[in-house]
Amino acid sequence: MRKIVLTGGGTLGHVTPHLALLPHLREAGYEIHYIGTEKGMEAARMQAESDVIYHAVKSGKLRRYFSWQNFTDPFRVIVGAFQSAHLMGQIRPDVVFSKGGFVAVPVVFGAWLRGIPVLCHESDLTPGLANRLCKPFARRFATTFPECAEALGDKAECTGTPLRRELFAGSREEGLRLLGLEGKKPVLLMMGGSSGARSVNEALRAALPALLPDFDIVHICGKGNLDESLNGRAGYVQREFLDAELPDVLACADLVLSRAGANALCEFQALGRPMLLIPYPKGASRGDQILNARSLEKRGLCRVLMQEDMTPETLAKAIRETWSERDRLTEALKKAPPADGTARVLEMIEEIQKSSL
């Protein structure tokens, strides 16, 4: 039986592409292992998969700000690399697929020490720090954006992002039923990522009086961000997060308001949903969401409102303008290169195994 090691962690965006690949890897007969951290987001999610064998290793966080842990975490990465190399010797996988995040660094290095080929995937427009550190030890790179493939050089290919099958199997009627909506008005879906988007949450709620006459609004606000005072307001539905219901809710969404995380953008693009993006500001991140959003905007696939320009009034105005351009945006999304990279990533996994024989 062939064996594959998956790795990546830190955010849900480092995990969901693995979930997209799992059914295909099962069908291909792989024994599936996952190497992550003991308590990271990836641990709980992957340990819920009964046929995935989970292994925990040490890892340090790759910080861009001063912290005393910056002096100790490199030693954790070194320990994690040798733990990973030991695991590779025990598992003897045919290939490693890495989705990035800080835990991937010791795993990719450990695979390299054992001569095991690695395919890395980068979702953002520019390579993250973890993938830049992994580059010398990876055989190939798959990317979501063509700009990223160009930056990574000959090892890289723009493939899109692996997307879950179930995203394309949603029912508009079931989504409306789950949300208690009649479907007489267009449905605006707001998603801010796994932890929500507080500033956008607040602006959208303040803009409700201006928007609800024309839109039904489904607000996925993140854990702990519900506003109980708005429960029962006609045309407004709020949830902390969605899991099994997500495909049906996406199927009934006519317009999406979102941050600009790369995985979410690929999902919306693949589903052909007109988008208004409010990228996470650079002062609170490395600026990757701004680059992601501007890339799609340049190609005519979305509209962008910067957070520093956002007020309840400008948000409502931008939502209406995006809706007025829905036909142009939808047509541009249909003509864009495929966002679903599942098939090509699976082909690359097979290719690097064959090249290593």
N, C-alpha and C positions, 0 to 999 in steps of 0.2 A: 504493500500500500504506500502510495506517495504521501509525504508529509509536508505541511506548510506551517510556518510561524508567522503570525500577524503581530504587529506592534504599533503603538501610537497612543497618545493620551494627553490629558490636560483639559480638553474641552470636548463637548459632544461632537463637535465638527471633526475631531480626530477619530471618532468611533463609528459614526454613521456610514462612511464608505465601506468599512469592514462588514457592517450588517448587510449592505447591498451585495457584497461578494459571497457571503456565507452560503446561500442556497445553491449558487453555481459551483462552489467548491465541494459542497456535499454531493451534488450530482456527478461531479468529476471523480468522486471516490477518495478525496483527500482526508487524511487524519489531520485535524485542525488544532493547532496550539496557539495560545495568545500570551505574549509576555508584556506585562504592564507593571504598574506600581501596586502596592498593597492596598491603598485606600483611595486611589484616584477614581475619577468618574468612569474610566474604562473598566475598573474591577467589577463593580456591581453589575454593569450592563453585560459584560461578557460572561461573568459567572452564572448569569441567568440562562445562558445557552447550554443546554445539557450535554451537547456533544463537543463543546469546545473545552480543551484542557488548559486551565489558566495557571500561569506561573508569575510570581511577583519578584521583582528585583529592586535594588536600590537605585535611586536617581536623584539628581539635583535639579532645581529649577533654574532656568536660564533667564536671569533678571537683567533688566536694562537700567536699574536704579541701585543706589547704594544700600547694601544690607550686609550685616556681619555673616550671614549665611553664604554670601558669595565667596567667602574664604574657606568654608567647610564643604560646600556642595560639590566642588570639583573632586574631592576625595570620594564622595558618594557615587559620582559618575564612574570613577575608576573601579570602585568595588562592584558597581552594577555591570560594568563591562566584563569583568572576570566571572561574575555570576552568570551572565548571558553566555559567555564562551563555554562555561561548564554545562549549561543547559543545552547548548547546541550539540555538544558532544554526547549528551544523553539522548536527545530527541533525534538527532541526525536528520534534520529536515532537508528537503530537496531545494527549498527556496524560502526566502523571507520577503514579506510585503510590509513596508513601513509607511504609515500615514503621517509621521512627523510628531511634533510635540516633544517635550524634554525627555520623556522616557525612551524615545527611539534612539537617542545618541548611544547609550551603552549597548543597546541590543544590536544595532547595525555594526558597531565596532566589534562586538563579540562574534557576530556572524563572519565578519571579515577575517578575524583571527583563525577561524575554523575553515576558511575557504568556501563558505556557503554564499551563493549569489543573492544579492539584495536588489529588489525593485522598490524605489521610494516614490511617493506621490506628494506633490505640492499643490495645494488648492488656491493659494493667493497669487496675485499678479507678480509679486516679487518673492524670492525664496526666503522662508523664515530662517531664523538663526539655527534651529535644530537641523534643518535640511542642508544648510550651508556647511555645518560641521560634518554631516554624514556624507557629503558629496564624494570625498576621496575614496570612500569605502563601499559605495554603491555601484552596482553594475549598470543600472539604467534608472532614468527618472521619467515619470509620467506627470503631466501638469494639466491644470484646468485652463490656464490662459496661455495664448501663444507668446506673449511678452516674457513669461516666466521660462518657457522652453528655450527661448533665444538667450536669456540670461544664463541659463545653466549649461549651454553649449551642446556638444555632440552627443552627450549621454541622454539628452532629454527629448521628449516628444509630447506635443500637445494632444491630449486624449479626451479631455472632459473629466468629469468626476463620476465614480460609480454611484448609481442611484438605485434605491430600493424598488423592486418590482411593484410592491403594493401601492406606491404613489400613483401609478397609472391606472389603478383599478377602482378608483373612488366613484361614488354615485352622488350626483348633485341632489337628487331627491332625498337620499338618505342623509346627506349633510344638512339639508334644510330641516329635515325631521329632527335630527339630533339637536340642532340649535334652536328649535322652536320658531323658525322663520317661515313666512309664507312664500317668499321668492318674488314678491311683486315689485321690489326695489332692487337695484344692483347691490351686491354684497361686497363690502370693503373688509378685507382681512388684514389685521395688523399683527405682525410677528416680530419680536425683538430679539430672538435667540433664546437659548436655554435658561438664561438668567434674567430675561426681560430687558427693557430699555426704559429706565425711570423717566428721563426727560421727555421722551416721546410719549410715554404713557400719560404724563401730566398734560402735555400739549393737546393730545388727542381728546382726552376727557374734557378739557376746557373748550374744545372746538365742537363738542357734541351738539349744542343747540344749532349751530350753523350747518351741520352735516346730516343730522338725522331726518330732516324733511325729505332728503333725496337718496339716502343710503341706509341700508341695514349694516351694522358694524359688528364684526366679530373681533374681539380684542384678546389676544393671547399675551398676557401681561407679565408672565414670569412668576416664579414661586414667591409667595408672600406679598404680592403686589395687587391683590384684589381690592377694590373699593366697594365696601359693603353698602354704602349709601346709594350706589347706582344699580343695585340688584332690582330686577323687575322693570327697569326703564324700557319702554317700548322701542324695539329696533336695535337695542344694544345688548350684546351677549359677551360676558367676560369669562375667561378660563385662565388658570395659572399656566397650564401646558396641555398639549394634546399628544396622545400616543396612538392607539389603535384607530381613533376617530380621524386622524390627520388626513388620510387620503380622501375621505368623504367631504371634509370641510374644505380642502383645497379644490375639490371638484365643484363646489358651489360658490367659490370665490370668483368675483368678476374683476376685482382690482386688489392689488397687494401693496400694503405699506410696510416697509421692513428696514432693518439694518442691512448691512451689505456683507455679511459673512459669505464666503465663497460657496459653501455647500448649499446654503439656502438659495442663493442666486441661481445655481445650476438647476435646482428643483423647479423654481418658478419659471426659468427659461424653458426647460424641457416641457413644462405643462402649458407654455404659451400665455402666461398671465402678465398683463400690463403691470408695471412696477413703478412705484415712487420710493426711492431709496434715501435714507437718512444715515449716512455712514457714521460709525463710531469716530469721534474726533481724535485728531492726532495727539493732542496733549494727554490723552488717556490710553493711547495704544501706539504701536509702531507705524500707524497710518495705512495699514494694508487695506482696511475697508474703504478708505477714500480712493485708493488706487483701483480697487475692484469696481467701485461704483462709476468712476470716471471712464474706465475702459468700456463698460457696457453703454454708458451715455454717449461716448464717442462713436460707437457703432449703431446708435439709434435704437437701443433695446430697452431704454428706461428713461425716467426723469430723475433728477437728483436735487434734494434740498439739503444744504449743509446745516448741521445742528446750530451753528452760531447765527444762522439766519432764521431759525425756526421760532415762531410764536404761534399761538392758537390761530391767529388770523392768516399768517403766511402758510401755515400747514393746511388749513381749509382751502385756501386759494390754490395751492399746489396740487392737492387731491382733485379738485375740480378740473384743473388744467390737464392733469394726467388722464382723467376720465374722458375729457373731450378729445384726447389724442389716442384713445384706446384702439381704434381700427389701424392706425399707422403703426403703433407699437406692436400689436398682435401680428401684423403682416411681417414686420421686421424680425420678430422672434421666430416665425415660421421659416424664414429664409436664412437664418443664422446657422453656422455649423452646429452639429448635434452637441448638446450639453451632457448627454448621458454617455460616460466613458466606460461603462461596465464591460462591454464586449472587448474593447481594445485593451483594457488593463488585463483582462483574463488572457488574451492572446500574448501579451508581453510576459506574463508570468510563465506561460508555456515556453516562450522563445528563449528566455534566459536559462531555463532548466536545460533545454536541448543544447544550448551553446556551451554549457558547462560539462557535458558528458565527454 
